[in-house]
Structures are given as C-alpha cells and as structure tokens.
Amino acid sequence: MITDVRLQHFRSYNDASFEISPGVNIIVGPNASGKTNLLEAVLVIARGNSYKARDQELVQFGSSWARLDTHMPSQTRVVKIKSEPTISKSFEIDGQTVTRLHQTRTLPVVLFEPNHLLLLSGSPDLRRTFLDDLIEQTEAGFGSVRRHYRRVLSQRNALLKRNPKDLIEQLFVWNVRLSELGGQVAKRREVLVRQFNEHAEALYDNLAGQNNRIDLEYASRFSPDTYESQLLHKLEASIELDVARGFTAYGPHRDDLRVLIDGHEANETASRGETRTLVLALKIMELQLLEKLRGTKPLLLLDDVFSELDGGRRQALTRYVTDYQTFITTTDADVVMHHFTDSNIIPLGKSE
C-alpha cells in the first residue's frame, strides 16, 4: 500500500506530490492534465517499467533526470532515471540500490486500460502479453526466460535473413536454445490458462447475470508436455520455409489464448457486451490470482475504463475493487464517485 508519491521531472510533472488513500483514489482532470502519467509513475514504482513508454521517454522534456519517491507503511522506495550521458535507471529500497526489480522486489499490480477491452478481438500478441505479464509477476525467474526467448528469437530471425552458406549448421544451436526456452514459456502459460479456466465460467455468470459455458484454452500446435521436442523437430524441418519467409513461424510467439462462449470463439460470435464482460472477468481473475499467488493485495490501476463500461458493468467492477488500493483516472468525477461512497479525490489542472 502506497501512502504518498512525489514526481520530479517525470513525464509532464516538474515537481508534484500526492497523498494516497488506502482505498479508492480518483484522479480527475481534463485531457492532457497528467492523469495517465500519474498512473505510469505508480506502475514504474511497483514493477519497474511503464506500459506505454521507454525509459528515456519518462524523463521530462528538457531535463536530464527523473525521480519518483514513495512511502509505504514498511518501506521507502525511490526510482531514479537518468538520460545523460546514457539512459540508466536505479531503484533504492530502504537504502539499498539495485538496477533491476526482480520479481521478489516488485509490488503486485494490475492495470486495466481501454486497449485491454480489445483483448479478445485484437492481435494475439495482446493475449500473449496478458499471460506473460501475469506470470512474470508471480513466478521468479520467468522475466529472465521471457527476455532470453525474445533475444534468441531475434538472433535466429536475423540469421534467416542473412541466409549464409552454412545456415543449417548455424541454426541448429539456435533451434535447440529456442526450443528449450519456448517449452518453458508455453508450459507456464498453459498452467495459468488452466487456473483461469477453473473460475472463468462462475465469474462470468456472476457478472453477466446469466448462465453461459465459458472455456479458456491455450492454443498451440504442440502439446505442453512435449512442447520442447516437438518445437525442435518443427524448427529443423521448416528451415527452408522460414528462410523464404524471413522469420520463425513456430514457437510460443505464435501461440494464442482462445476464449469460447457456449462452444464458439468469443472473438467471432460474442456481442460487444459479452466481449466486455469476458474481458472484465479476465482482469478480475488476474487481480484475484495475483493476490493468491503473491500473498498480498495488488495495487489496481484503472485508466479511464469507467467511461468505456455501461452502468451494469461499472457496478460489477465496483463490487470487486473496493477491497484493494485502487487508482482510477477520469475526466468526469461524477461518473466514478457515484459508485464509491468513500474515496480520495486527486484533482489535476490543465497542465502540470
């Protein structure tokens, strides 16, 4: 739980401090007033990075550094970002400085923003990122596996584009490593999807007020139990095709999360209301699962999603968030305050 935060040279903020309530905090202001920037600051404090900007973009234009200070009941945390001479970032936690927040040092946090409403209808990469971000918050070491997989995939793709004479011999090493890492990524995703599937139908029915069969599946060409060996075999067998394409066509970077409602693909048959209820159910399950696996209540960041939900879904979301420290951005406080009798209002002007 965060009690206060100070932003210096961070995004649109020159120097601003805010007192934070342990319950619901409503950040209200017109567009371009810094609402989302404040949420970004909380996210950087909690997990070390922004969801929409690179580190160098977090430093206020014209400044060479940014700093975030926050206090919690049992911890003081400072984030320092320098853009000169090169970009660098460090975290000071109770006086101890580290350059990266490993999973055990992060604060559990769930972000829900308007783009997440495209989770089912948008690109498969949105769904893969949704799964991987949650696993990274709950499993120590997964962040490293995820980064190494991306690096090996990039190196293999670069080799495919060069197409040297001894390509097959050079690719074998990358195929083996990609398969090892890919098997780890896929297996952890599949476990997470099974955990979601245990609760998805009951939660959806509760939110929608009706009974539907909801199924979540990890969609892959390979079985999770033998993913590594199957992927290696496919990579070896499809080298010529990969060279022609110029990229690696198989692996967890091509897998997907399937969501079915009454046996039909949600992204093909679900109505707009059903889709939004499904996405809401996924985000609530993310919140509950993160709390269960981390043993502490996550921070909840809602970036302008109340305006995207109708009254019934706003009310449904309200029922699930009142027990968490919540940050809600809005241009219309009345829309949000109607659902919360006791909240901390953080008003922002036209510019910071």
N, C-alpha and C positions, 0 to 999 in steps of 0.2 A: 504494500500500500504506500502510495506517494503522498506526502503531506504538503510539499511545495516544490516549485521548479523555477529556475532562473535561466533565461536565454540571453546570451550575448553574441551579437554578430551572427546569429543563426537565421538563415533564410531572410525573411522580411523584418526580423526583430533586431533592433540595435541593442537594447538592454531593457528587458521586461521581466517582471517576477509575478508569480501567481500562487495564491493559496489554494490548495486542493482539498476537496471534501472526501471523506472515506466512502461516500455513497455515489450519487449521480451528480456529475458536473456537466452543465450545459454551456457550451461555448457558443455564444451568439454574436452575429455581426454580419454586415453585408459582404458580398463577394469581394475578394482581394483584401480582406481585413486581417488575414493571418490565421484563420481558424484551422485549416488543414496543416499549416506549418507548426502549430502548437501540438497537434496530434503526432506529427512526424517527430517532434522533439521527444515526446513520451516514448515513442517506438524506438528511437535511437538509444535512449536511456535504458530501455528494457531489454532489447535484443541486439543492439549494436549497429543497426543499419536502418535506412529508410526503405519504404516500399515503393518509392517513386523517383528517387534521385540518387545519383552517385555522391560520394563523399565530398568531392570538390564543389558540387552544386549546393551543398548545405551551408557553406560559408557565405555570409552576406556579401553582395557585390561591392567591391572596393575595399574589402577587408582581407587580411591575410590569415585570420584565425576565427574560430567559433568556439564557444564553450557553453556547456549545459551543466547546471548544478541542481541536484535534487536531494531531498532528505526523506528518509523512511523511518519508522519507529526504531529500527535496529541497524540502520545503515545510512551512510553518506556516500553519494556516487557523483563523480564528475566525469564528463566526456569532453575531451579536447581534440579539436580538428585544426590542423594547420595546412594551409595551401601553398606555403612557400618555405624553402625552395622547392620542395616536392610535397605532394599530398601525404599526410600522415594522420593517424588517429590513435588516441590512447584513452584508457579508462582507469580512473582512480577510484578504488572501492575501499573505503575505510583506511585510506592512506597507502594502499598497495596498488602499484601501477602495472597494468597489463596492456598489451597491444591488440588483443582479440578476446571477445567474450565467448568462452567455451560454454557449452550448454548448462553446466552447473552454476555458472555465474550470471546467466540471463534471468530476467524476470518473465514468467509466463504471461503471454499477452495474445489477445485475439483481436484482429482488425476486421471490420465489416464496412466496406465502402461500395459506392454504386456499381463499379465494374464487377464486383462479385455477384451481382444479380445476373450477369452473363455466364456464370459458372457452368451451367448446363448447356446453354445454346452457343457458347463461344468456342474458341480454339481448345483442342485437347491439352495444350500447354497450360491453360488456366487450371485444369483439373489436376494435372501432374504437379504443378506448383502448390496447389492447395494441399495435396497429400504430403509432399516433401517438406513443406514449411512446418507442418504439424509434427512430422516425425523428427525433424531437426530439433524441435523444442522439447521432445520427450525422450529421445534416445541419444545419450552421449556418444560422440564419435560419428554420428550419421552425417553431420555437416561436412566432415572431412571426406567421407566416402562420396558424398554428393559432388563436392568440388573436384575430387580426383577423377570421378567419372566424366564430368564435363571436360576436364583438361585432356584426358586420354581420347575422348571422342573428337575433340577439336584437332588433336595431333593426327589421328587416323584420317579424318576428313582432309586435312592438308596434304597428307601423303597421297591420298587418292587423286587429288587434283594435279599433283606433280607427275604421277604415273611413271616412275623410274623403271629401268630395265629389270632390276631385281625386286620388283614390287612385292611379289608373293612372299619372299623370304623376310622382307622388312615388315610386312603386315602381320605376320604370324605372332610376333611379340605383342603387338598392339591388340590383336584379336584375343589373345589369352587374357591380357590385363582387363580389356573392356568387358569380357565375359565374366571375370571374377567380380568386378565392381558392379556390373549390371545385375548379376544374380543377387547380390546383397541389397541393391536398391529395390528390385522387384519383390523380393521376399518380404521386406519390411512394409512395402506398400500393400501387399496382399493381406498381411496380418491386420493392418489398420482398416482396410475395407471390410474385413470380416467383423471387426469390432463395431464399426459403424452399422453394419447390416443387422446386428443384434437389436438395435434400438430405433432404427430408422422408421419402421412402419408405425410403431406405437406413438412416436413423437409426431410424425406427420399427421396421423389421425387426430391426435390431440389438438394440433394447430389448425387443421382444416375442419374439424368438427364432423368428419365423415370417415367411413372405412374404405381404405384402398390397400391393395397389395403393393408394397414398396420393396424393391430388391436393388442392392448395390453389388456390382461385380467389378473385379479387376480384369480389364480386357487386355489380353496379351496373346501372342502366337504361341507362347511357351508355358509349360506348367511350372508353377513356383518351385516345386520340389526338385525339378531337374533343369531349371532355367539356365544355369551356367553352362552345362554341357550342350544343351540344345542351341543356345545362342552361339557358342563357339563353332559348332558344326555349321550353322547357317551362315556365319560370317565367312568361314572358309569356302563354303560352296557358292557364295554370291559375290565373290571379288570382282569378276568381270562386270556384273551388273552395277555394283557400287562405283566402279571406275567410270562407267558410262554416265551414271547419274551425278557423280562428283560428291556424293555424301553417303553416310552409313544408313542403310534403310531398316536395320533391325536393332532392337535393344529397348531398354526401358524408356528412352527418349521418344519412342514411337508408341508406347502403351497408352492406355486410357482408363478412365473411370466411367463405367456405364451405370446409369440410373434408370430403372424401369418402374413404371407405374401401371399396375394391372397387366403386367407382361409386355408392355410396349415401351419403346425407347422414349424417355421423357423429352429429349431434345427434338423429337419428331412429332409427338402426338399431344403432349401436355399443353394445356391452356396457359395463358400468361399468369393467371392466378395460381394454378397448380405449380408452375415453374418457380414462382417466387416463394411459395410455401415450402417447396423442396429445398431451395437454397437456404431459406431461413432455418429449416430443420438441420441442414448440414452445418451451418455456423453455430447453432446451439449445441449440437453434438460435439463440435470442435471445442467449444467452451467447457462442456462437462467432462469430456475425455481428458483434456489438458489438466483440469483440476484434479481428476482422479489419479493420473499418472505422475503429476508433479507434487501432489500432496499439499497444494496451496491454491487459493483462488486467483485466477488470472486477472490481469487488467483487461477491460473491454473497451475498445475504441470503435465508435460508430460515427463514420464520416458521412454526414448528410444522407443517411439511409431512411430516416423517418419520412422525409418528403417523397421518397420513392415507394413507400408502402401505404396501402389503404388502411382505414381505421381498424379493421379486424386484425390485420397482421401487426399493426403497431401495438395494439393491445396485447396480442400474443407474445410479441417480443418483450414487452414491458414485464410480463409475468416472470420471465426467465432471467432478467438482468438486474433486478432490484437487490440481489444479494452480492453483487460484485461492484468493485470500484469501477465506475463507468464514465467515459468521456464522450459526449455527444455534441457534434457540430451541427449548427442550423442557422439559417437566415431568419427564421421565424420562431421565436422562443415559445409562443403560444401553442404551436403545434406539438412541441415536446412537453412543455410544462403541464399540459392537460393530463398527461399520463403519469406524472410524478408529483406527489403532494409535497415532498421534501427534497429539494435539490439545491445545488450551489450554482448560481448563475455567474458566468465569466463573460462580461460584455467586452467586445472589441470594437474599436472605431474603424474608420475607413482605411486607415493605414497604420502600420506600427513603426 
